[in-house]
Amino acid sequence: MASLLKALKLTKGVLVVAGKMDRNLRLACQNLPGVEAVAADAVNVYQMMRYPVILADRAGIEKLTARLASDAA
């Protein structure tokens, strides 16, 4: 995870939104300062407003979009 963030030139303030949270992703992010990992079905508004950068996988985007669409209806 550190090498990915470095390649993207993201150093602090990153929220990683995953379609499915797994142990490896959680462990990869927990020791990086300013980086928080969360499952798309558990992310909240405070987390999304707190971090200037949101990095998500395709499944995370799909789940988040579906969740927001169902809340708007």
N, C-alpha and C positions, 0 to 999 in steps of 0.2 A: 504494500500500500504506500509506503514511504517513497518508493521509486516512482510510482505512478503520479503521486502528488507533485513530486519534484519535476518530473517530465512535463506536467501541465503547468508548472510554475505557480502552484498553490501551496502556500506555506502555512497559513493560519486561517481559522474561521471557515471550516469546511464541514458541511453536514452531508454524510454519505447515506443515501436512501436506497435500501435494497428491497427487491421483491420478496426475498426470503433471507432472513438473518441467520447466518450460520456461525459456528464457533470460530472458525478461522478469520472471518471478516471482523468479528467483534474483537478478537485478540490483536489483529493487525492494526486496528484503529485506537485501541484503548491507551496505548503508550505514546501516541502522537499528540503533542500539545495543540489545542484548538481544533481537534477533529473529533466528531461524534458520529457514530454509526447507529442507524435505527431502521427497523422494518417499515415498509411503506404503510402497512395497516396500523402502525402504532405511532407514527409521526404526529406531532401536534403543531398548532399555529405558533406557539412560543418558539419552538425549535426552528421553524422555517423563517421566522422573523429575526432570530438571534444571529444566524450565520449568513454572511454576505454571499457565500457560494454554496450551492446545492449540487452535489454530484450523485447521479442516480443511474442505475442500470435500467435496461429496457423494461424488465418486469416491474421494477419499482415505479417507473413512470406510468405504466399501464394501470397498476393498482391505485396509485395516487389519483390519476385522472378519473377512474371509475368511482373512487370514493368521493371526490369533489363533485362529480356529476350527480351522484345520488343525494348528496347533501343539498344541492341547489334545487332539486325537484320538490 
